[in-house]
Amino acid sequence: MTDIGIIGTGMLGEAVGLHLLNSNYNVTVFNRTKDKTEKLVQTGATIADSPKEVAEKSDLVITVVRDADAVSQVAFGEDGIISGKHDGLVVADMSTINPNSAKEISQKFETSSVEFLEIPVMGGPNVAIDGKLVMMISGKKEIFGKFKEIFDTIAHQTYFLGDTGTAHSIKLAMNLQIAMLALSLSEGITLTRKAGFDPEIFLEILNSTYFKTGMSEGKAYKMIQDNFTPTFTLENLKKDLDTINDAAKSFGANLPMTERADEVYQNAIEAGFSDIDYTGVLAYLKKINS
């Protein structure tokens, strides 16, 4: 049985860990805030005091942290993963980071003879708990193959995409869709309300057409009820929009709508909506339209 480590046990990391434990894998966990490992430990995980200790006890270490700086810190900082390296250790990053940063991190691991994969996912903790994520993977195909059974446990669909940097590039393009869909729905709901109609009518008609989405069929009904219980916070999506814009500039891509979306999400954060679900951008629009 492969020993798995998880570094970063926020909403997504916790859900992935719980599913792996329920699938009878041995899991060691680390989080800077130990309280966030409590449910995992109660389910059978081993708690570690550092990323180094996670690496020492694991064949595969999965990092699920905020950004590239956080990945670098847990990987190469004091008592980092690299300090606990051993033959056969593989690190797989599930964070959402700039693909250029992923390449740099991969190269640093390679100089220390540690293999690195990118494994960003689509889907939140509500589907991760049942192994229903969609996973994008890049790196060495033979390393992916070695752990394919684990990845297939975490995700019901896996896509191997090739060289390092590819998976995180596609992940950013996917999160761009999420941001735009949330804004589009929020503005459609706001327009309908200002016209004096129940936005549920708008959603019913939208969902009868080619233009419906999973978001319009699911989360939108919570949105019109002002239910913004987070599965992915507005602040985190704003962080990803920053990353998308930074990556776009490095690629020579001009994304005017993404730049504007970044501004809107920043305004929502400044208005006090950072900790609610990303679809809570509707709450911000409601405030400025009141």
C-alpha positions, 0 to 999 in steps of 0.5 A, spaced: 500 500 500 502 506 497 503 511 503 500 518 501 502 525 505 497 531 504 500 538 506 495 543 506 488 541 509 483 546 508 476 545 505 479 541 499 485 538 502 481 535 508 476 532 503 481 529 499 484 526 505 478 523 508 476 520 501 483 517 501 482 514 508 475 511 507 478 508 501 483 504 506 490 508 504 495 510 509 495 518 510 499 523 513 497 530 514 500 537 515 497 543 516 500 550 519 493 550 523 493 544 526 486 544 528 484 543 520 487 536 521 482 534 526 477 531 522 482 527 518 486 525 525 479 522 527 478 518 521 485 515 522 490 520 519 497 520 522 499 528 524 506 530 522 509 536 525 512 539 519 512 537 511 519 534 512 516 529 516 510 528 511 515 526 506 519 521 510 513 517 511 510 518 504 511 515 497 507 520 494 506 527 497 500 531 495 500 539 496 494 543 496 496 550 498 494 557 497 499 559 491 506 558 488 510 561 494 506 557 499 508 551 495 515 553 495 515 554 502 513 547 504 517 544 499 524 548 500 523 552 506 525 550 513 523 543 515 521 542 508 519 536 503 526 536 500 529 535 507 525 529 508 527 526 501 528 519 500 528 514 494 522 514 490 519 520 493 514 523 488 511 530 490 504 532 486 501 539 487 494 540 487 494 547 488 492 553 483 499 556 481 502 560 475 505 554 470 511 558 470 512 557 477 510 550 476 516 549 472 521 552 476 518 548 482 519 542 478 526 544 476 528 545 483 525 538 485 529 535 479 536 537 481 534 534 488 532 527 485 525 528 487 520 527 481 514 532 481 507 532 478 502 537 477 495 535 479 490 541 479 483 539 479 476 541 478 470 540 483 470 542 490 470 539 497 463 537 496 465 532 490 472 531 492 469 527 498 466 522 494 472 521 489 468 525 483 473 530 482 476 532 475 484 531 475 489 534 470 496 531 470 502 533 467 509 531 468 513 524 466 508 519 464 511 514 467 511 517 474 503 518 473 502 511 471 506 509 477 500 512 481 494 512 477 490 508 481 491 513 487 489 519 482 483 514 479 481 514 486 481 521 487 478 523 481 473 520 476 476 523 470 483 524 469 487 527 463 494 526 462 496 532 458 504 532 457 510 536 460 510 540 466 506 547 466 500 544 461 496 542 467 496 548 471 495 552 464 489 548 463 487 549 470 487 557 470 483 557 463 478 553 467 478 557 473 477 563 468 470 560 466 468 559 473 469 567 474 466 569 468 460 564 469 459 567 476 459 574 474 454 573 468 449 569 472 450 575 477 449 580 472 443 577 469 439 576 476 441 583 478 438 585 471 432 581 472 431 584 479 431 591 477 426 590 471 421 588 477 421 580 476 423 574 480 430 571 477 427 564 478 423 566 471 430 568 468 433 561 471 428 557 468 428 560 461 436 560 461 436 552 463 431 551 458 436 553 452 443 551 449 446 556 454 445 553 461 451 551 465 452 546 471 452 553 475 445 556 472 442 549 474 445 548 481 448 554 484 444 559 481 438 557 485 442 558 492 445 565 489 438 568 488 436 565 496 442 569 498 446 562 500 453 563 499 456 558 504 463 557 501 465 551 497 471 556 494 471 563 497 471 569 493 477 571 495 481 565 493 477 566 486 480 573 486 487 570 487 486 565 481 484 571 477 491 575 479 494 568 477 491 568 470 492 575 469 500 574 471 500 568 466 497 571 460 502 577 460 507 572 460 504 568 454 503 575 451 496 574 451 491 580 452 485 578 456 481 584 457 475 581 460 479 577 465 482 584 467 475 587 468 473 581 472 479 582 477 477 589 478 470 587 480 472 581 485 477 586 488 471 591 489 467 585 492 473 584 497 473 591 499 466 591 500 467 585 505 465 579 501 471 575 501 470 569 505 463 567 502 462 563 496 465 566 490 458 566 487 457 571 492 459 577 487 452 577 486 451 580 494 456 585 492 452 587 486 446 587 490 449 592 495 451 597 489 444 596 486 440 598 492 
